[in-house]
Amino acid sequence: MTDPSDNSYAGDISVRETWDALAGDPRAVLIDVRSAAEWSFVGVPLLVSIGKEPLMVAWNDFATGERIPDFTGRLKSALDAAGVGTDAPLYFLCRSGNRSRHAAIAATAAGYGRSYNIDIGFEGGLDANRHRATPGSWKAAGLPWVQS
């Protein structure tokens, strides 16, 4: 968890805590901020067993690495379309927890006060062999996911 004095977002949370929160709170939403290429080629969290779908709102462009403009506007549109209010708990996911932390900070600044960063992310960082699926990541924890 982040330093309690840091109020720029609600904090960091593990993938297991995220899964439990998503399963236990009908208002909780998973937001995957990775790129479309990652969604297609790496895989996406599968929430069907708990009656949910993740929202996909990319933080940056895969080809350029540049941040896609108006993240908070696109996020708000996606949340509004899904009927999600500003008081709902939002759980942001990326590959390793970096982009999702920035997304949680941006969402908090936009009025979504219960914005969490999923620490370690979908795959985590590189290990000594330059492979992902680091312990603590969504994939390594054995949480449901699907690849197209």
Rosetta constraint file for C-alpha pairs under 8 A:
AtomPair CA 1 CA 11 HARMONIC 5.73 0.50
AtomPair CA 1 CA 12 HARMONIC 4.76 0.50
AtomPair CA 1 CA 13 HARMONIC 6.12 0.50
AtomPair CA 2 CA 6 HARMONIC 7.04 0.50
AtomPair CA 2 CA 11 HARMONIC 5.12 0.50
AtomPair CA 2 CA 12 HARMONIC 5.70 0.50
AtomPair CA 3 CA 11 HARMONIC 7.85 0.50
AtomPair CA 4 CA 11 HARMONIC 7.96 0.50
AtomPair CA 8 CA 105 HARMONIC 5.50 0.50
AtomPair CA 8 CA 108 HARMONIC 6.68 0.50
AtomPair CA 8 CA 109 HARMONIC 7.40 0.50
AtomPair CA 9 CA 104 HARMONIC 5.90 0.50
AtomPair CA 9 CA 105 HARMONIC 5.05 0.50
AtomPair CA 9 CA 108 HARMONIC 5.54 0.50
AtomPair CA 9 CA 113 HARMONIC 6.93 0.50
AtomPair CA 9 CA 114 HARMONIC 7.24 0.50
AtomPair CA 9 CA 115 HARMONIC 5.78 0.50
AtomPair CA 9 CA 116 HARMONIC 6.53 0.50
AtomPair CA 10 CA 104 HARMONIC 7.90 0.50
AtomPair CA 10 CA 108 HARMONIC 7.91 0.50
AtomPair CA 10 CA 113 HARMONIC 6.86 0.50
AtomPair CA 10 CA 114 HARMONIC 5.51 0.50
AtomPair CA 10 CA 115 HARMONIC 5.31 0.50
AtomPair CA 10 CA 116 HARMONIC 5.21 0.50
AtomPair CA 10 CA 117 HARMONIC 7.91 0.50
AtomPair CA 11 CA 115 HARMONIC 7.48 0.50
AtomPair CA 11 CA 116 HARMONIC 5.21 0.50
AtomPair CA 11 CA 117 HARMONIC 6.17 0.50
AtomPair CA 12 CA 101 HARMONIC 7.88 0.50
AtomPair CA 12 CA 116 HARMONIC 5.76 0.50
AtomPair CA 12 CA 117 HARMONIC 4.69 0.50
AtomPair CA 12 CA 118 HARMONIC 5.74 0.50
AtomPair CA 12 CA 119 HARMONIC 5.48 0.50
AtomPair CA 13 CA 17 HARMONIC 6.32 0.50
AtomPair CA 13 CA 18 HARMONIC 6.58 0.50
AtomPair CA 13 CA 116 HARMONIC 6.63 0.50
AtomPair CA 13 CA 117 HARMONIC 6.14 0.50
AtomPair CA 13 CA 118 HARMONIC 5.03 0.50
AtomPair CA 13 CA 119 HARMONIC 5.59 0.50
AtomPair CA 14 CA 18 HARMONIC 6.12 0.50
AtomPair CA 14 CA 118 HARMONIC 5.72 0.50
AtomPair CA 14 CA 119 HARMONIC 5.50 0.50
AtomPair CA 14 CA 120 HARMONIC 7.47 0.50
AtomPair CA 14 CA 136 HARMONIC 7.16 0.50
AtomPair CA 15 CA 19 HARMONIC 6.12 0.50
AtomPair CA 15 CA 118 HARMONIC 6.19 0.50
AtomPair CA 15 CA 119 HARMONIC 7.20 0.50
AtomPair CA 15 CA 120 HARMONIC 7.96 0.50
AtomPair CA 15 CA 121 HARMONIC 7.35 0.50
AtomPair CA 15 CA 136 HARMONIC 6.88 0.50
AtomPair CA 15 CA 137 HARMONIC 6.54 0.50
AtomPair CA 15 CA 138 HARMONIC 5.77 0.50
AtomPair CA 15 CA 141 HARMONIC 7.60 0.50
AtomPair CA 16 CA 20 HARMONIC 6.24 0.50
AtomPair CA 16 CA 141 HARMONIC 7.65 0.50
AtomPair CA 17 CA 21 HARMONIC 6.11 0.50
AtomPair CA 18 CA 22 HARMONIC 6.06 0.50
AtomPair CA 18 CA 91 HARMONIC 7.00 0.50
AtomPair CA 18 CA 118 HARMONIC 7.20 0.50
AtomPair CA 19 CA 23 HARMONIC 6.06 0.50
AtomPair CA 20 CA 24 HARMONIC 5.87 0.50
AtomPair CA 21 CA 25 HARMONIC 5.80 0.50
AtomPair CA 21 CA 28 HARMONIC 6.79 0.50
AtomPair CA 22 CA 26 HARMONIC 7.05 0.50
AtomPair CA 22 CA 27 HARMONIC 8.00 0.50
AtomPair CA 22 CA 28 HARMONIC 5.24 0.50
AtomPair CA 22 CA 29 HARMONIC 6.61 0.50
AtomPair CA 22 CA 30 HARMONIC 7.41 0.50
AtomPair CA 22 CA 50 HARMONIC 7.75 0.50
AtomPair CA 23 CA 50 HARMONIC 5.66 0.50
AtomPair CA 27 CA 84 HARMONIC 7.23 0.50
AtomPair CA 27 CA 88 HARMONIC 5.59 0.50
AtomPair CA 27 CA 89 HARMONIC 6.82 0.50
AtomPair CA 28 CA 88 HARMONIC 5.94 0.50
AtomPair CA 28 CA 89 HARMONIC 4.86 0.50
AtomPair CA 28 CA 90 HARMONIC 5.94 0.50
AtomPair CA 28 CA 91 HARMONIC 7.53 0.50
AtomPair CA 29 CA 54 HARMONIC 6.84 0.50
AtomPair CA 29 CA 55 HARMONIC 7.53 0.50
AtomPair CA 29 CA 88 HARMONIC 7.53 0.50
AtomPair CA 29 CA 89 HARMONIC 6.47 0.50
AtomPair CA 29 CA 90 HARMONIC 5.02 0.50
AtomPair CA 29 CA 91 HARMONIC 6.09 0.50
AtomPair CA 30 CA 53 HARMONIC 7.69 0.50
AtomPair CA 30 CA 54 HARMONIC 4.95 0.50
AtomPair CA 30 CA 55 HARMONIC 6.28 0.50
AtomPair CA 30 CA 90 HARMONIC 6.12 0.50
AtomPair CA 30 CA 91 HARMONIC 4.81 0.50
AtomPair CA 30 CA 92 HARMONIC 6.09 0.50
AtomPair CA 30 CA 93 HARMONIC 7.25 0.50
AtomPair CA 31 CA 54 HARMONIC 5.58 0.50
AtomPair CA 31 CA 55 HARMONIC 4.71 0.50
AtomPair CA 31 CA 56 HARMONIC 5.85 0.50
AtomPair CA 31 CA 57 HARMONIC 6.76 0.50
AtomPair CA 31 CA 90 HARMONIC 7.00 0.50
AtomPair CA 31 CA 91 HARMONIC 5.96 0.50
AtomPair CA 31 CA 92 HARMONIC 4.86 0.50
AtomPair CA 31 CA 93 HARMONIC 6.10 0.50
AtomPair CA 32 CA 54 HARMONIC 6.59 0.50
AtomPair CA 32 CA 55 HARMONIC 6.14 0.50
AtomPair CA 32 CA 56 HARMONIC 4.99 0.50
AtomPair CA 32 CA 57 HARMONIC 6.21 0.50
AtomPair CA 32 CA 58 HARMONIC 7.15 0.50
AtomPair CA 32 CA 92 HARMONIC 5.96 0.50
AtomPair CA 32 CA 93 HARMONIC 4.76 0.50
AtomPair CA 32 CA 94 HARMONIC 6.00 0.50
AtomPair CA 32 CA 100 HARMONIC 7.93 0.50
AtomPair CA 33 CA 56 HARMONIC 6.21 0.50
AtomPair CA 33 CA 57 HARMONIC 5.08 0.50
AtomPair CA 33 CA 58 HARMONIC 4.30 0.50
AtomPair CA 33 CA 59 HARMONIC 5.14 0.50
AtomPair CA 33 CA 60 HARMONIC 7.98 0.50
AtomPair CA 33 CA 92 HARMONIC 6.82 0.50
AtomPair CA 33 CA 93 HARMONIC 5.99 0.50
AtomPair CA 33 CA 94 HARMONIC 5.45 0.50
AtomPair CA 33 CA 99 HARMONIC 7.13 0.50
AtomPair CA 33 CA 100 HARMONIC 6.34 0.50
AtomPair CA 33 CA 103 HARMONIC 7.52 0.50
AtomPair CA 34 CA 38 HARMONIC 6.22 0.50
AtomPair CA 34 CA 39 HARMONIC 6.97 0.50
AtomPair CA 34 CA 56 HARMONIC 7.84 0.50
AtomPair CA 34 CA 57 HARMONIC 7.53 0.50
AtomPair CA 34 CA 58 HARMONIC 5.23 0.50
AtomPair CA 34 CA 59 HARMONIC 6.33 0.50
AtomPair CA 34 CA 60 HARMONIC 7.32 0.50
AtomPair CA 34 CA 93 HARMONIC 7.44 0.50
AtomPair CA 34 CA 94 HARMONIC 5.04 0.50
AtomPair CA 34 CA 95 HARMONIC 6.75 0.50
AtomPair CA 34 CA 99 HARMONIC 7.76 0.50
AtomPair CA 35 CA 39 HARMONIC 6.40 0.50
AtomPair CA 35 CA 58 HARMONIC 5.15 0.50
AtomPair CA 35 CA 59 HARMONIC 7.04 0.50
AtomPair CA 35 CA 60 HARMONIC 6.37 0.50
AtomPair CA 35 CA 61 HARMONIC 6.15 0.50
AtomPair CA 35 CA 62 HARMONIC 5.63 0.50
AtomPair CA 36 CA 40 HARMONIC 6.19 0.50
AtomPair CA 36 CA 58 HARMONIC 7.12 0.50
AtomPair CA 36 CA 62 HARMONIC 7.41 0.50
AtomPair CA 37 CA 41 HARMONIC 5.91 0.50
AtomPair CA 37 CA 42 HARMONIC 7.76 0.50
AtomPair CA 37 CA 62 HARMONIC 6.57 0.50
AtomPair CA 38 CA 42 HARMONIC 4.99 0.50
AtomPair CA 38 CA 43 HARMONIC 6.67 0.50
AtomPair CA 39 CA 43 HARMONIC 5.09 0.50
AtomPair CA 39 CA 44 HARMONIC 5.54 0.50
AtomPair CA 39 CA 147 HARMONIC 7.77 0.50
AtomPair CA 40 CA 44 HARMONIC 7.88 0.50
AtomPair CA 40 CA 147 HARMONIC 6.75 0.50
AtomPair CA 40 CA 148 HARMONIC 5.69 0.50
AtomPair CA 41 CA 147 HARMONIC 6.65 0.50
AtomPair CA 41 CA 148 HARMONIC 6.66 0.50
AtomPair CA 42 CA 147 HARMONIC 6.28 0.50
AtomPair CA 43 CA 145 HARMONIC 6.49 0.50
AtomPair CA 43 CA 146 HARMONIC 5.28 0.50
AtomPair CA 43 CA 147 HARMONIC 3.99 0.50
AtomPair CA 43 CA 148 HARMONIC 6.67 0.50
AtomPair CA 44 CA 145 HARMONIC 5.39 0.50
AtomPair CA 44 CA 146 HARMONIC 5.54 0.50
AtomPair CA 44 CA 147 HARMONIC 6.43 0.50
AtomPair CA 45 CA 54 HARMONIC 7.14 0.50
AtomPair CA 45 CA 138 HARMONIC 7.87 0.50
AtomPair CA 45 CA 143 HARMONIC 7.70 0.50
AtomPair CA 45 CA 144 HARMONIC 6.00 0.50
AtomPair CA 45 CA 145 HARMONIC 4.17 0.50
AtomPair CA 45 CA 146 HARMONIC 6.49 0.50
AtomPair CA 46 CA 53 HARMONIC 7.16 0.50
AtomPair CA 46 CA 54 HARMONIC 7.78 0.50
AtomPair CA 46 CA 144 HARMONIC 5.08 0.50
AtomPair CA 46 CA 145 HARMONIC 4.40 0.50
AtomPair CA 46 CA 146 HARMONIC 6.10 0.50
AtomPair CA 47 CA 51 HARMONIC 6.42 0.50
AtomPair CA 47 CA 52 HARMONIC 5.13 0.50
AtomPair CA 47 CA 53 HARMONIC 5.51 0.50
AtomPair CA 47 CA 54 HARMONIC 7.09 0.50
AtomPair CA 47 CA 144 HARMONIC 7.03 0.50
AtomPair CA 47 CA 145 HARMONIC 7.89 0.50
AtomPair CA 48 CA 52 HARMONIC 5.44 0.50
AtomPair CA 48 CA 53 HARMONIC 6.54 0.50
AtomPair CA 55 CA 78 HARMONIC 7.19 0.50
AtomPair CA 57 CA 71 HARMONIC 7.63 0.50
AtomPair CA 57 CA 74 HARMONIC 6.99 0.50
AtomPair CA 57 CA 75 HARMONIC 6.29 0.50
AtomPair CA 57 CA 78 HARMONIC 7.74 0.50
AtomPair CA 58 CA 68 HARMONIC 7.32 0.50
AtomPair CA 58 CA 71 HARMONIC 7.72 0.50
AtomPair CA 59 CA 67 HARMONIC 5.86 0.50
AtomPair CA 59 CA 68 HARMONIC 5.93 0.50
AtomPair CA 59 CA 71 HARMONIC 6.47 0.50
AtomPair CA 59 CA 99 HARMONIC 6.80 0.50
AtomPair CA 59 CA 103 HARMONIC 7.15 0.50
AtomPair CA 60 CA 65 HARMONIC 5.91 0.50
AtomPair CA 60 CA 66 HARMONIC 5.38 0.50
AtomPair CA 60 CA 67 HARMONIC 3.96 0.50
AtomPair CA 60 CA 68 HARMONIC 4.82 0.50
AtomPair CA 61 CA 65 HARMONIC 5.16 0.50
AtomPair CA 61 CA 66 HARMONIC 5.54 0.50
AtomPair CA 61 CA 67 HARMONIC 6.24 0.50
AtomPair CA 61 CA 68 HARMONIC 6.07 0.50
AtomPair CA 62 CA 66 HARMONIC 7.79 0.50
AtomPair CA 70 CA 74 HARMONIC 6.28 0.50
AtomPair CA 71 CA 75 HARMONIC 5.96 0.50
AtomPair CA 71 CA 103 HARMONIC 7.96 0.50
AtomPair CA 72 CA 76 HARMONIC 5.94 0.50
AtomPair CA 72 CA 106 HARMONIC 6.74 0.50
AtomPair CA 72 CA 107 HARMONIC 6.34 0.50
AtomPair CA 72 CA 110 HARMONIC 6.72 0.50
AtomPair CA 73 CA 77 HARMONIC 6.23 0.50
AtomPair CA 74 CA 78 HARMONIC 6.25 0.50
AtomPair CA 75 CA 79 HARMONIC 6.10 0.50
AtomPair CA 75 CA 107 HARMONIC 7.99 0.50
AtomPair CA 76 CA 80 HARMONIC 5.88 0.50
AtomPair CA 77 CA 81 HARMONIC 6.06 0.50
AtomPair CA 78 CA 82 HARMONIC 6.28 0.50
AtomPair CA 79 CA 83 HARMONIC 6.14 0.50
AtomPair CA 79 CA 84 HARMONIC 5.00 0.50
AtomPair CA 79 CA 85 HARMONIC 7.32 0.50
AtomPair CA 80 CA 84 HARMONIC 5.74 0.50
AtomPair CA 80 CA 85 HARMONIC 7.30 0.50
AtomPair CA 84 CA 88 HARMONIC 6.54 0.50
AtomPair CA 86 CA 111 HARMONIC 6.38 0.50
AtomPair CA 86 CA 112 HARMONIC 4.77 0.50
AtomPair CA 86 CA 113 HARMONIC 7.13 0.50
AtomPair CA 87 CA 112 HARMONIC 6.32 0.50
AtomPair CA 87 CA 113 HARMONIC 6.65 0.50
AtomPair CA 87 CA 114 HARMONIC 6.56 0.50
AtomPair CA 88 CA 112 HARMONIC 7.53 0.50
AtomPair CA 88 CA 114 HARMONIC 6.53 0.50
AtomPair CA 89 CA 113 HARMONIC 7.99 0.50
AtomPair CA 89 CA 114 HARMONIC 4.77 0.50
AtomPair CA 89 CA 115 HARMONIC 6.05 0.50
AtomPair CA 89 CA 116 HARMONIC 7.58 0.50
AtomPair CA 90 CA 112 HARMONIC 7.85 0.50
AtomPair CA 90 CA 114 HARMONIC 6.09 0.50
AtomPair CA 90 CA 115 HARMONIC 4.75 0.50
AtomPair CA 90 CA 116 HARMONIC 6.05 0.50
AtomPair CA 91 CA 104 HARMONIC 7.86 0.50
AtomPair CA 91 CA 115 HARMONIC 6.09 0.50
AtomPair CA 91 CA 116 HARMONIC 4.87 0.50
AtomPair CA 91 CA 117 HARMONIC 6.04 0.50
AtomPair CA 91 CA 118 HARMONIC 6.44 0.50
AtomPair CA 92 CA 100 HARMONIC 5.06 0.50
AtomPair CA 92 CA 101 HARMONIC 7.32 0.50
AtomPair CA 92 CA 103 HARMONIC 6.88 0.50
AtomPair CA 92 CA 104 HARMONIC 6.30 0.50
AtomPair CA 92 CA 115 HARMONIC 7.33 0.50
AtomPair CA 92 CA 116 HARMONIC 6.06 0.50
AtomPair CA 92 CA 117 HARMONIC 5.09 0.50
AtomPair CA 92 CA 118 HARMONIC 5.84 0.50
AtomPair CA 93 CA 97 HARMONIC 6.67 0.50
AtomPair CA 93 CA 99 HARMONIC 7.96 0.50
AtomPair CA 93 CA 100 HARMONIC 5.19 0.50
AtomPair CA 93 CA 117 HARMONIC 6.68 0.50
AtomPair CA 93 CA 118 HARMONIC 5.45 0.50
AtomPair CA 93 CA 121 HARMONIC 5.59 0.50
AtomPair CA 93 CA 122 HARMONIC 6.69 0.50
AtomPair CA 94 CA 98 HARMONIC 7.10 0.50
AtomPair CA 94 CA 99 HARMONIC 6.00 0.50
AtomPair CA 94 CA 100 HARMONIC 5.25 0.50
AtomPair CA 94 CA 118 HARMONIC 7.83 0.50
AtomPair CA 94 CA 121 HARMONIC 5.29 0.50
AtomPair CA 94 CA 122 HARMONIC 6.01 0.50
AtomPair CA 95 CA 99 HARMONIC 7.97 0.50
AtomPair CA 95 CA 120 HARMONIC 7.48 0.50
AtomPair CA 95 CA 121 HARMONIC 4.94 0.50
AtomPair CA 95 CA 122 HARMONIC 4.79 0.50
AtomPair CA 95 CA 123 HARMONIC 5.25 0.50
AtomPair CA 95 CA 124 HARMONIC 5.86 0.50
AtomPair CA 95 CA 125 HARMONIC 7.80 0.50
AtomPair CA 96 CA 119 HARMONIC 7.11 0.50
AtomPair CA 96 CA 120 HARMONIC 4.64 0.50
AtomPair CA 96 CA 121 HARMONIC 4.25 0.50
AtomPair CA 96 CA 122 HARMONIC 6.40 0.50
AtomPair CA 96 CA 123 HARMONIC 6.11 0.50
AtomPair CA 96 CA 124 HARMONIC 4.15 0.50
AtomPair CA 96 CA 125 HARMONIC 5.65 0.50
AtomPair CA 96 CA 137 HARMONIC 7.77 0.50
AtomPair CA 97 CA 101 HARMONIC 5.99 0.50
AtomPair CA 97 CA 117 HARMONIC 6.68 0.50
AtomPair CA 97 CA 118 HARMONIC 6.01 0.50
AtomPair CA 97 CA 119 HARMONIC 4.96 0.50
AtomPair CA 97 CA 120 HARMONIC 4.94 0.50
AtomPair CA 97 CA 121 HARMONIC 4.81 0.50
AtomPair CA 97 CA 124 HARMONIC 7.39 0.50
AtomPair CA 98 CA 102 HARMONIC 6.67 0.50
AtomPair CA 99 CA 103 HARMONIC 6.18 0.50
AtomPair CA 100 CA 104 HARMONIC 6.06 0.50
AtomPair CA 100 CA 117 HARMONIC 5.57 0.50
AtomPair CA 100 CA 118 HARMONIC 7.00 0.50
AtomPair CA 101 CA 105 HARMONIC 6.28 0.50
AtomPair CA 101 CA 116 HARMONIC 7.62 0.50
AtomPair CA 101 CA 117 HARMONIC 4.94 0.50
AtomPair CA 101 CA 118 HARMONIC 7.69 0.50
AtomPair CA 102 CA 106 HARMONIC 6.17 0.50
AtomPair CA 103 CA 107 HARMONIC 6.02 0.50
AtomPair CA 103 CA 117 HARMONIC 7.96 0.50
AtomPair CA 104 CA 108 HARMONIC 6.08 0.50
AtomPair CA 104 CA 115 HARMONIC 5.09 0.50
AtomPair CA 104 CA 116 HARMONIC 5.76 0.50
AtomPair CA 104 CA 117 HARMONIC 5.87 0.50
AtomPair CA 105 CA 109 HARMONIC 6.26 0.50
AtomPair CA 105 CA 115 HARMONIC 7.44 0.50
AtomPair CA 106 CA 110 HARMONIC 6.23 0.50
AtomPair CA 107 CA 111 HARMONIC 6.51 0.50
AtomPair CA 107 CA 112 HARMONIC 5.38 0.50
AtomPair CA 107 CA 113 HARMONIC 7.54 0.50
AtomPair CA 107 CA 115 HARMONIC 6.51 0.50
AtomPair CA 108 CA 112 HARMONIC 4.67 0.50
AtomPair CA 108 CA 113 HARMONIC 4.86 0.50
AtomPair CA 108 CA 114 HARMONIC 7.12 0.50
AtomPair CA 108 CA 115 HARMONIC 5.99 0.50
AtomPair CA 109 CA 113 HARMONIC 7.83 0.50
AtomPair CA 119 CA 137 HARMONIC 7.91 0.50
AtomPair CA 120 CA 124 HARMONIC 4.78 0.50
AtomPair CA 120 CA 125 HARMONIC 7.30 0.50
AtomPair CA 120 CA 134 HARMONIC 7.83 0.50
AtomPair CA 120 CA 136 HARMONIC 6.28 0.50
AtomPair CA 120 CA 137 HARMONIC 5.30 0.50
AtomPair CA 121 CA 137 HARMONIC 5.26 0.50
AtomPair CA 121 CA 138 HARMONIC 6.24 0.50
AtomPair CA 122 CA 133 HARMONIC 7.65 0.50
AtomPair CA 122 CA 137 HARMONIC 5.27 0.50
AtomPair CA 122 CA 138 HARMONIC 4.56 0.50
AtomPair CA 122 CA 139 HARMONIC 6.03 0.50
AtomPair CA 123 CA 132 HARMONIC 5.51 0.50
AtomPair CA 123 CA 133 HARMONIC 4.39 0.50
AtomPair CA 123 CA 134 HARMONIC 6.09 0.50
AtomPair CA 123 CA 137 HARMONIC 5.15 0.50
AtomPair CA 123 CA 138 HARMONIC 6.30 0.50
AtomPair CA 123 CA 139 HARMONIC 5.92 0.50
AtomPair CA 123 CA 140 HARMONIC 7.29 0.50
AtomPair CA 124 CA 132 HARMONIC 5.95 0.50
AtomPair CA 124 CA 133 HARMONIC 5.82 0.50
AtomPair CA 124 CA 134 HARMONIC 4.96 0.50
AtomPair CA 124 CA 135 HARMONIC 7.61 0.50
AtomPair CA 124 CA 136 HARMONIC 7.56 0.50
AtomPair CA 124 CA 137 HARMONIC 5.35 0.50
AtomPair CA 125 CA 132 HARMONIC 5.89 0.50
AtomPair CA 125 CA 133 HARMONIC 7.69 0.50
AtomPair CA 125 CA 134 HARMONIC 6.27 0.50
AtomPair CA 126 CA 130 HARMONIC 4.81 0.50
AtomPair CA 126 CA 131 HARMONIC 5.18 0.50
AtomPair CA 126 CA 132 HARMONIC 4.98 0.50
AtomPair CA 126 CA 134 HARMONIC 7.14 0.50
AtomPair CA 127 CA 131 HARMONIC 5.39 0.50
AtomPair CA 127 CA 132 HARMONIC 6.30 0.50
AtomPair CA 127 CA 134 HARMONIC 6.80 0.50
AtomPair CA 133 CA 137 HARMONIC 6.13 0.50
AtomPair CA 133 CA 138 HARMONIC 7.81 0.50
AtomPair CA 133 CA 139 HARMONIC 5.74 0.50
AtomPair CA 133 CA 140 HARMONIC 5.09 0.50
AtomPair CA 134 CA 140 HARMONIC 6.11 0.50
AtomPair CA 135 CA 140 HARMONIC 5.46 0.50
AtomPair CA 135 CA 141 HARMONIC 6.89 0.50
AtomPair CA 136 CA 140 HARMONIC 6.25 0.50
AtomPair CA 136 CA 141 HARMONIC 5.90 0.50
AtomPair CA 137 CA 141 HARMONIC 5.94 0.50
AtomPair CA 138 CA 142 HARMONIC 6.64 0.50
AtomPair CA 138 CA 143 HARMONIC 5.71 0.50
AtomPair CA 139 CA 143 HARMONIC 6.11 0.50
AtomPair CA 139 CA 144 HARMONIC 7.76 0.50
AtomPair CA 139 CA 145 HARMONIC 7.40 0.50
